[in-house]
């Protein structure tokens, strides 16, 4: 028996050796490296497409919802209405905005990913002999733009950061921080080169990086470098280009419906150049049921959480929802969760009469009650105007924080245009007897989204004029925007950086990453402290810059990566 067992074991051993030799040795049929996967035009196009995908992931919230929302709230614009006592997110700013917090880490990682991939294209495209020269120039211009855009955002949020301009063949652990000025200077170099390589906006497909968006971002960079003359010149090149202009008249697919031109800018499918929109400088693209372009989450976050709001119905004395079936608009369109709650400063303090950006088509401040029986004396009454909101019981205080507040419509298309990225089709012909407007609280909505509009270029040029002390020309640029909005002119004596920041709130609310703008100008602490009732309680001056992520410091073992002051 022992001999038999020994023979069996010997055969097993031979089998094992044979398996390792014949079957387990890795013999890949193909290996993809930059040397063989970045050679022809189609391959470089795929690499550039990946940069657009990475940018879209930031703009649509696909990197992480809390991270994405952190670019908007804990500012003068909004706070987190889901973060109750004790606050555990950015409402408790000092406790959470620390080097180990995932928000600064995720933004840092996402932007450096774009930089790494841009560097690869920049390195390889110049020797890509199979790619025609015109295509090489175009790919190079786009990669330079994305690298500059990413470094500019990093410098705005964190100050000086490590500069890596080369293709990496192996990990590095010896990074040191460049100064903030050095980072901006590199952004300037990249953007100036990109401007010379890129086509004009009317010469490229929708959603493609173009000369005008590069000049727009260059304007902001030059302001940060205090090169105000250069910034004015760069902005002026965009503004005077015949292919772009502010939209002054009704346009697009719902131009024959009640509304205004500002609302038209944000109606579904109205953003692209090919649709007649001459104001959008770069529009982030999404498409229905395309896993590579998953839609936007903003509507889901900004729309109030209406199902929880109740009134005491007059006949029965029971608590009933203000909207039928507990939904905001209809049984098709789902509601929001009331995550990003606008501040009182935004909702009530910055507006002047007749400003269409605050019209009923753009910010809805009251709704009619439909969640009670139709024979109820409460049915069809206005929740605010008829006093129901004023009667909220103390125990229902969250109704006014998360459940009901004025609704920002620009973040969501109409529900008759409702397109969910995971949904089967477009939903049409939805009617509501009272409200006459529709919102998607759906978590993912396939919409086009502006990276920048021409109106912001005017406001950047106004900022540059203010930097030079030329307040009359700054006021002129601001008034171009205000006149389109039917708002009264601002006088030169009223123009300062706080006025421009308020005008950016009025014009760009829920478009710009507000935390980035305030950090760029060193105003995050000041504006948050003054206007945010949550995060403003604990924010400190050193928070004007976000912390360098702690794991970036600890992993950088061959050199010292300095932390920003205050983050001990």
Wavefront OBJ file of the C-alpha trace (Angstrom):
o trace
v 0.000 0.000 0.000
v 2.829 2.382 0.805
v 4.368 1.739 -2.645
v 1.066 2.438 -4.364
v 0.652 5.716 -2.443
v 4.202 6.728 -3.345
v 3.585 6.089 -7.048
v 0.370 8.089 -6.913
v 2.158 10.986 -5.255
v 4.924 10.844 -7.828
v 2.411 11.028 -10.643
v 0.653 13.907 -8.889
v 3.964 15.706 -8.629
v 4.674 15.168 -12.290
v 1.206 16.433 -13.092
v 1.739 19.575 -11.067
v 5.057 20.284 -12.710
v 3.525 19.631 -16.104
v 0.616 21.994 -15.369
v 2.946 24.775 -14.292
v 5.108 24.302 -17.329
v 2.437 23.945 -19.957
v -0.558 25.872 -18.724
v 0.269 28.306 -15.970
v 3.117 30.206 -17.573
v 1.807 33.577 -18.721
v 1.980 33.937 -22.469
v -0.082 37.058 -23.218
v -1.294 37.292 -26.768
v -1.017 41.096 -26.597
v 0.292 43.731 -24.208
v -0.995 47.291 -24.327
v 1.516 49.957 -23.440
v 1.864 53.570 -24.549
v 4.401 52.330 -27.103
v 1.858 50.278 -29.027
v -1.491 51.745 -27.980
v -0.720 55.406 -28.769
v 0.351 55.351 -32.373
v -2.444 56.256 -34.765
v -5.119 58.927 -34.790
v -7.910 56.670 -33.531
v -5.848 55.631 -30.514
v -5.022 59.208 -29.574
v -8.690 60.135 -29.957
v -9.590 57.450 -27.440
v -6.969 58.807 -25.040
v -8.371 62.336 -25.370
v -11.913 61.006 -24.945
v -10.781 59.637 -21.602
v -9.886 63.178 -20.480
v -13.408 64.334 -21.292
v -14.796 61.403 -19.335
v -12.687 62.318 -16.296
v -13.845 65.944 -16.428
v -17.447 64.822 -16.827
v -17.097 62.623 -13.749
v -16.226 65.730 -11.728
v -18.984 67.896 -13.209
v -21.687 65.231 -12.902
v -20.785 64.026 -9.414
v -19.568 60.596 -10.427
v -16.361 60.800 -8.403
v -18.342 60.709 -5.135
v -21.555 62.489 -4.192
v -20.323 64.032 -0.947
v -17.169 65.198 -2.733
v -19.107 66.745 -5.593
v -21.580 68.511 -3.311
v -18.627 69.799 -1.273
v -17.737 72.027 -4.220
v -21.054 73.872 -3.771
v -22.138 73.807 -0.132
v -20.269 75.035 2.970
v -20.045 78.345 1.125
v -22.118 81.514 0.893
v -24.393 79.631 -1.522
v -25.610 76.671 0.507
v -25.281 74.290 3.404
v -25.997 70.595 3.846
v -29.614 70.179 4.975
v -29.142 66.450 5.621
v -26.338 67.030 8.146
v -28.209 67.278 11.439
v -27.060 67.694 15.010
v -24.377 66.830 15.699
v -23.073 67.795 12.275
v -20.754 65.202 10.784
v -19.906 66.711 7.403
v -18.832 70.137 6.194
v -21.500 71.838 8.298
v -18.971 71.158 11.068
v -16.201 72.667 8.983
v -13.326 72.752 11.446
v -13.892 69.180 12.612
v -14.201 67.688 9.138
v -12.024 69.737 6.763
v -8.820 68.096 7.950
v -5.980 66.433 5.984
v -7.513 62.959 6.310
v -10.959 64.008 5.024
v -12.057 62.242 1.849
v -13.316 65.364 0.022
v -9.919 67.069 -0.490
v -8.421 63.635 -1.188
v -10.950 62.752 -3.899
v -10.653 66.090 -5.667
v -6.854 65.911 -5.530
v -6.807 62.371 -6.924
v -9.317 63.132 -9.692
v -7.391 66.166 -10.910
v -3.992 64.491 -10.817
v -5.455 61.582 -12.772
v -6.365 64.030 -15.538
v -2.873 65.552 -15.343
v -1.192 62.140 -15.589
v -3.248 61.163 -18.622
v -2.696 64.571 -20.222
v 1.065 64.245 -19.720
v 1.020 60.906 -21.517
v -0.700 62.419 -24.558
v 1.549 65.484 -24.539
v 4.644 63.273 -24.369
v 3.600 60.834 -27.090
v 1.777 63.021 -29.618
v 4.784 64.992 -30.727
v 6.497 61.879 -32.160
v 3.347 60.202 -33.479
v 4.351 60.021 -37.146
v 1.181 58.147 -38.122
v -0.997 61.087 -37.040
v -1.411 64.033 -39.446
v 0.086 67.301 -38.212
v -3.269 69.074 -37.894
v -4.602 66.259 -35.723
v -1.413 66.228 -33.645
v -1.809 69.929 -32.958
v -5.447 69.499 -32.006
v -4.785 66.607 -29.626
v -1.889 68.515 -28.078
v -4.037 71.618 -27.591
v -6.780 69.652 -25.862
v -4.342 67.819 -23.567
v -2.629 71.087 -22.631
v -6.008 72.622 -21.829
v -7.028 69.782 -19.537
v -3.670 69.833 -17.769
v -3.903 73.582 -17.228
v -7.540 73.389 -16.128
v -6.660 70.734 -13.539
v -3.597 72.533 -12.197
v -5.556 75.783 -12.003
v -8.256 74.131 -9.909
v -5.629 72.521 -7.687
v -3.885 75.860 -7.145
v -7.190 77.586 -6.412
v -8.110 75.056 -3.725
v -4.775 74.000 -2.228
v -2.315 76.756 -3.119
v 1.065 75.507 -4.294
v 1.050 71.840 -5.358
v 3.615 69.469 -6.914
v 4.175 70.127 -10.615
v 4.594 67.021 -12.752
v 4.925 67.744 -16.465
v 6.404 64.474 -17.686
v 5.115 61.034 -18.555
v 5.738 58.726 -15.628
v 7.245 55.288 -16.155
v 7.306 54.427 -12.453
v 5.940 55.877 -9.203
v 7.670 58.848 -7.602
v 7.970 59.468 -3.870
v 10.043 62.657 -3.905
v 7.562 65.394 -4.739
v 7.821 68.894 -3.299
v 5.360 71.714 -3.661
v 5.780 74.400 -6.271
v 4.525 77.804 -5.219
v 1.007 78.828 -6.120
v 2.427 81.427 -8.511
v 4.599 78.801 -10.213
v 1.575 76.579 -10.749
v -0.426 79.449 -12.237
v 2.542 80.348 -14.444
v 2.631 76.809 -15.805
v -1.120 77.017 -16.461
v -0.512 80.232 -18.385
v 2.204 78.577 -20.488
v -0.024 75.607 -21.327
v -3.049 77.741 -22.144
v -1.186 80.223 -24.328
v 0.136 77.289 -26.362
v -3.297 75.652 -26.462
v -4.936 78.849 -27.742
v -2.599 78.749 -30.740
v -3.460 75.112 -31.499
v -7.218 74.891 -30.942
v -10.011 75.652 -33.364
v -12.709 78.236 -32.748
v -15.939 77.149 -31.106
v -17.876 77.262 -34.375
v -15.274 75.011 -36.038
v -15.402 72.057 -33.637
v -18.112 69.576 -32.592
v -20.336 70.288 -29.604
v -18.604 69.733 -26.295
v -15.092 69.981 -27.724
v -12.350 72.105 -26.198
v -11.893 75.210 -28.319
v -9.928 78.437 -28.481
v -12.567 80.481 -26.632
v -12.798 78.230 -23.560
v -8.993 78.193 -23.373
v -8.916 82.009 -23.467
v -11.637 82.112 -20.812
v -9.669 79.910 -18.394
v -6.503 81.845 -19.275
v -8.296 85.023 -18.163
v -8.883 83.570 -14.717
v -5.281 82.364 -14.457
v -3.933 85.792 -15.409
v -6.114 87.418 -12.751
v -4.580 85.040 -10.198
v -1.144 86.152 -11.440
v -2.307 89.775 -11.076
v -1.632 90.313 -14.790
v -4.778 92.355 -15.145
v -3.881 93.806 -18.535
v -3.298 90.313 -19.887
v -6.571 89.119 -18.372
v -8.494 92.003 -19.941
v -6.939 91.258 -23.319
v -7.700 87.538 -23.074
v -11.329 88.096 -22.003
v -11.768 90.701 -24.731
v -10.665 88.185 -27.366
v -13.498 85.915 -26.283
v -16.103 88.658 -25.969
v -15.402 90.214 -29.352
v -15.260 86.926 -31.248
v -18.138 86.917 -33.722
v -18.990 83.276 -33.049
v -20.133 83.886 -29.461
v -22.623 86.257 -27.862
v -24.973 86.540 -24.906
v -28.394 85.107 -25.627
v -30.721 88.101 -25.462
v -33.959 86.677 -26.867
v -36.057 83.579 -26.284
v -34.642 80.537 -28.062
v -34.704 76.774 -28.238
v -37.272 74.043 -27.978
v -39.613 75.788 -25.486
v -39.293 79.350 -26.720
v -43.029 79.441 -27.440
v -43.902 78.491 -23.853
v -44.098 80.900 -20.886
v -40.635 81.719 -19.590
v -37.664 83.987 -20.214
v -34.303 83.850 -21.932
v -32.463 82.921 -18.742
v -34.716 79.891 -18.328
v -34.088 78.975 -21.969
v -30.374 78.697 -21.226
v -31.131 75.711 -18.981
v -34.002 73.990 -20.751
v -33.248 70.448 -21.814
v -31.178 70.232 -25.023
v -30.722 74.016 -25.323
v -27.051 74.216 -24.309
v -25.122 73.187 -27.397
v -23.779 75.430 -30.113
v -25.496 73.330 -32.772
v -28.833 74.144 -31.117
v -28.298 77.871 -31.590
v -26.818 78.643 -28.172
v -23.962 81.129 -28.661
v -23.287 81.676 -24.954
v -21.944 78.320 -23.780
v -18.155 78.200 -24.202
v -17.783 74.526 -23.314
v -20.689 72.202 -22.635
v -20.151 68.895 -20.840
v -21.991 66.195 -22.790
v -24.052 63.231 -21.617
v -26.195 60.817 -23.558
v -29.101 58.543 -22.657
v -28.308 54.983 -21.531
v -24.591 55.434 -22.144
v -22.672 53.989 -19.215
v -19.634 56.068 -20.168
v -21.563 59.322 -19.741
v -23.646 58.760 -16.623
v -25.816 61.784 -15.965
v -25.972 64.569 -13.422
v -26.996 64.275 -9.759
v -27.537 67.977 -9.062
v -31.333 67.985 -9.342
v -31.618 65.128 -6.873
v -29.564 67.121 -4.356
v -30.937 70.636 -4.802
v -34.681 69.862 -5.051
v -36.377 69.954 -1.608
v -37.566 66.770 0.048
v -41.289 67.449 -0.311
v -42.712 64.073 0.822
v -41.978 64.869 4.459
v -43.849 68.186 4.484
v -47.320 67.961 6.045
v -50.225 70.237 6.875
v -53.156 69.664 9.222
v -56.098 69.140 6.857
v -59.067 71.332 7.860
v -61.918 68.768 7.696
v -60.264 65.724 9.277
v -57.632 67.363 11.456
v -55.105 64.780 10.241
v -51.623 65.430 8.913
v -51.435 65.177 5.129
v -48.705 65.822 2.547
v -48.754 69.071 0.611
v -48.325 67.266 -2.732
v -50.336 64.331 -4.049
v -48.793 60.932 -3.302
v -46.104 62.752 -1.380
v -44.383 63.666 -4.632
v -43.337 67.045 -5.825
v -44.657 67.223 -9.378
v -46.291 63.997 -10.481
v -46.303 60.243 -10.060
v -43.658 59.985 -12.774
v -41.072 62.519 -11.673
v -39.430 61.605 -8.403
v -38.540 64.238 -5.848
v -35.283 65.517 -4.455
v -33.779 64.849 -1.068
v -33.036 68.427 0.014
v -29.278 67.907 0.363
v -27.952 71.254 -0.893
v -30.021 73.915 0.886
v -29.451 77.489 -0.352
v -28.564 80.137 2.237
v -30.807 83.040 3.104
v -28.158 85.304 1.589
v -28.713 83.689 -1.781
v -32.467 83.227 -1.514
v -33.476 86.575 -0.017
v -30.671 89.142 0.247
v -28.992 89.521 -3.145
v -31.952 90.153 -5.435
v -33.328 93.400 -6.830
v -36.814 93.741 -8.339
v -37.517 92.394 -11.837
v -34.323 90.335 -12.113
v -35.391 87.461 -14.372
v -32.796 85.173 -12.785
v -35.109 85.281 -9.771
v -38.325 84.990 -11.797
v -40.959 82.332 -11.140
v -39.523 80.456 -14.108
v -36.132 80.155 -12.436
v -36.673 80.137 -8.668
v -40.049 78.790 -7.539
v -40.959 80.196 -4.127
v -44.469 78.871 -3.580
v -46.573 75.883 -4.624
v -50.210 74.897 -4.398
v -51.386 72.113 -2.119
v -52.635 68.963 -3.892
v -51.950 66.269 -1.300
v -55.367 66.611 0.370
v -58.812 65.536 -0.927
v -60.138 67.731 -3.716
v -63.155 68.690 -1.573
v -60.898 69.941 1.221
v -60.824 73.691 1.847
v -57.038 73.339 1.780
v -56.921 71.933 -1.753
v -55.349 74.334 -4.212
v -54.234 76.831 -1.572
v -50.735 78.319 -1.698
v -48.381 76.807 0.846
v -46.517 80.073 1.548
v -48.927 82.834 0.544
v -51.871 81.321 2.398
v -49.900 80.921 5.610
v -49.359 77.164 5.880
v -45.578 77.435 6.006
v -45.829 79.998 8.809
v -47.715 77.470 10.935
v -44.977 74.833 10.989
v -44.834 73.363 14.479
v -41.533 73.595 16.351
v -41.077 69.831 16.109
v -41.335 70.100 12.318
v -38.551 72.654 11.936
v -36.825 70.456 9.365
v -39.766 71.020 6.997
v -38.441 74.517 6.357
v -34.803 73.434 6.227
v -34.955 70.355 4.046
v -38.572 69.796 3.090
v -39.601 73.160 1.718
v -37.540 76.047 0.437
v -37.486 77.945 -2.875
v -36.684 75.626 -5.759
v -33.782 76.309 -8.117
v -35.015 75.168 -11.504
v -31.879 75.608 -13.599
v -30.381 72.427 -12.146
v -33.182 70.307 -13.595
v -34.963 70.084 -16.943
v -38.738 70.018 -17.135
v -40.254 66.638 -16.335
v -41.807 66.478 -19.765
v -38.151 66.412 -20.864
v -37.246 63.915 -18.164
v -34.384 61.682 -19.250
v -32.884 59.379 -16.655
v -29.547 57.887 -17.574
v -30.772 54.484 -16.419
v -34.300 54.948 -17.726
v -35.946 53.453 -20.798
v -36.877 56.583 -22.733
v -37.928 60.191 -22.644
v -41.154 60.810 -20.745
v -43.517 63.291 -22.395
v -46.901 64.936 -21.977
v -46.939 65.197 -18.204
v -49.398 67.782 -16.866
v -49.920 69.300 -13.439
v -53.077 71.239 -12.652
v -51.527 73.920 -10.485
v -47.783 74.292 -10.566
v -47.143 74.410 -14.299
v -43.506 73.417 -13.772
v -41.677 70.164 -13.419
v -38.541 69.008 -11.703
v -36.508 65.861 -11.615
v -35.270 64.704 -8.287
v -34.025 61.591 -10.069
v -30.521 60.726 -9.011
v -29.126 60.700 -12.554
v -30.399 63.022 -15.269
v -28.945 63.056 -18.771
v -28.396 66.724 -19.503
v -25.746 68.916 -21.020
v -23.987 71.084 -18.490
v -21.930 74.249 -18.887
v -18.301 74.346 -17.880
v -18.423 78.069 -18.644
v -20.666 80.646 -20.295
v -19.802 83.966 -21.896
v -21.541 85.811 -19.075
v -18.793 84.592 -16.741
v -16.168 85.967 -19.138
v -17.712 89.410 -18.687
v -17.575 88.993 -14.919
v -13.926 87.904 -15.064
v -13.077 90.954 -17.144
v -14.908 93.089 -14.582
v -12.739 91.481 -11.908
v -9.619 92.366 -13.888
v -10.785 95.966 -14.343
v -11.417 96.139 -10.604
v -7.877 94.874 -10.028
v -6.634 97.890 -11.987
v -8.962 100.225 -10.110
v -11.012 101.019 -13.239
v -14.418 100.640 -11.621
v -16.372 102.371 -14.393
v -15.354 99.704 -16.922
v -15.934 96.983 -14.345
v -19.460 98.340 -13.859
v -19.980 98.418 -17.626
v -19.213 94.697 -17.908
v -21.412 93.808 -14.955
v -24.242 95.873 -16.407
v -24.120 93.941 -19.669
v -25.155 90.934 -17.621
v -27.627 92.813 -15.443
v -29.389 94.417 -18.407
v -29.951 91.015 -19.984
v -31.472 90.021 -16.625
v -33.700 93.155 -16.564
v -31.996 94.205 -13.325
v -31.070 97.841 -12.550
v -27.547 99.010 -13.354
v -24.808 99.008 -10.756
v -22.850 102.243 -10.344
v -19.011 102.286 -10.379
v -18.991 103.286 -6.723
v -20.802 100.080 -5.768
v -18.318 97.758 -7.458
v -15.967 95.825 -5.205
v -15.003 92.171 -5.011
v -17.974 91.342 -2.784
v -20.351 92.873 -5.301
v -18.787 90.801 -8.085
v -19.102 87.684 -5.940
v -22.775 88.467 -5.351
v -23.254 89.000 -9.083
v -21.598 85.641 -9.728
v -24.123 84.145 -7.294
v -26.971 85.739 -9.192
v -25.717 84.690 -12.614
v -23.866 81.410 -11.983
v -25.665 79.807 -9.044
v -25.329 76.008 -9.178
v -23.047 76.326 -12.234
v -19.702 77.454 -10.858
v -17.956 75.385 -8.208
v -18.483 78.021 -5.546
v -15.856 76.663 -3.138
v -13.230 76.924 -5.895
v -14.130 80.535 -6.714
v -14.030 81.632 -3.075
v -10.756 79.796 -2.394
v -9.200 81.373 -5.498
v -9.974 84.824 -4.126
v -9.122 84.058 -0.492
v -12.767 84.732 0.441
v -13.938 81.284 1.527
v -13.597 82.043 5.229
v -15.041 85.552 5.046
v -18.107 84.733 2.951
v -18.810 81.469 4.731
v -18.499 83.121 8.144
v -20.909 85.887 7.181
v -23.562 83.999 5.269
v -23.561 80.288 6.121
v -25.556 79.451 9.286
v -23.937 76.013 9.595
v -20.333 75.781 8.402
v -19.843 79.475 9.135
v -19.951 78.702 12.855
v -16.655 76.796 12.868
v -14.687 77.772 9.764
v -11.295 79.376 10.403
v -9.166 81.690 8.281
v -6.689 78.958 7.423
v -9.528 77.138 5.640
v -9.166 79.605 2.762
v -6.938 76.831 1.422
v -7.920 73.187 1.612
v -5.496 70.772 3.306
v -2.973 68.723 1.357
v -4.324 65.154 1.762
v -2.490 63.353 4.552
v -1.881 60.150 2.608
v -0.143 62.159 -0.141
v 2.262 63.424 2.519
v 2.876 60.062 4.185
v 3.372 58.205 0.894
v 5.883 60.785 -0.331
v 8.730 59.098 1.577
v 11.742 60.531 -0.274
v 10.999 64.233 0.215
v 8.906 66.429 2.480
v 5.542 67.499 1.080
v 4.619 70.523 3.201
v 1.144 70.876 4.680
v -0.806 74.136 4.478
v -0.602 76.281 7.653
v -3.231 75.560 10.284
v -3.683 71.863 9.550
v -1.653 70.342 12.363
l 1 2 3 4 5 6 7 8 9 10 11 12 13 14 15 16 17 18 19 20 21 22 23 24 25 26 27 28 29 30 31 32 33 34 35 36 37 38 39 40 41 42 43 44 45 46 47 48 49 50 51 52 53 54 55 56 57 58 59 60 61 62 63 64 65 66 67 68 69 70 71 72 73 74 75 76 77 78 79 80 81 82 83 84 85 86 87 88 89 90 91 92 93 94 95 96 97 98 99 100 101 102 103 104 105 106 107 108 109 110 111 112 113 114 115 116 117 118 119 120 121 122 123 124 125 126 127 128 129 130 131 132 133 134 135 136 137 138 139 140 141 142 143 144 145 146 147 148 149 150 151 152 153 154 155 156 157 158 159 160 161 162 163 164 165 166 167 168 169 170 171 172 173 174 175 176 177 178 179 180 181 182 183 184 185 186 187 188 189 190 191 192 193 194 195 196 197 198 199 200 201 202 203 204 205 206 207 208 209 210 211 212 213 214 215 216 217 218 219 220 221 222 223 224 225 226 227 228 229 230 231 232 233 234 235 236 237 238 239 240 241 242 243 244 245 246 247 248 249 250 251 252 253 254 255 256 257 258 259 260 261 262 263 264 265 266 267 268 269 270 271 272 273 274 275 276 277 278 279 280 281 282 283 284 285 286 287 288 289 290 291 292 293 294 295 296 297 298 299 300 301 302 303 304 305 306 307 308 309 310 311 312 313 314 315 316 317 318 319 320 321 322 323 324 325 326 327 328 329 330 331 332 333 334 335 336 337 338 339 340 341 342 343 344 345 346 347 348 349 350 351 352 353 354 355 356 357 358 359 360 361 362 363 364 365 366 367 368 369 370 371 372 373 374 375 376 377 378 379 380 381 382 383 384 385 386 387 388 389 390 391 392 393 394 395 396 397 398 399 400 401 402 403 404 405 406 407 408 409 410 411 412 413 414 415 416 417 418 419 420 421 422 423 424 425 426 427 428 429 430 431 432 433 434 435 436 437 438 439 440 441 442 443 444 445 446 447 448 449 450 451 452 453 454 455 456 457 458 459 460 461 462 463 464 465 466 467 468 469 470 471 472 473 474 475 476 477 478 479 480 481 482 483 484 485 486 487 488 489 490 491 492 493 494 495 496 497 498 499 500 501 502 503 504 505 506 507 508 509 510 511 512 513 514 515 516 517 518 519 520 521 522 523 524 525 526 527 528 529 530 531 532 533 534 535 536 537 538 539 540 541 542 543 544 545 546 547 548 549 550 551 552 553 554 555 556 557 558 559 560 561 562 563 564 565 566 567 568
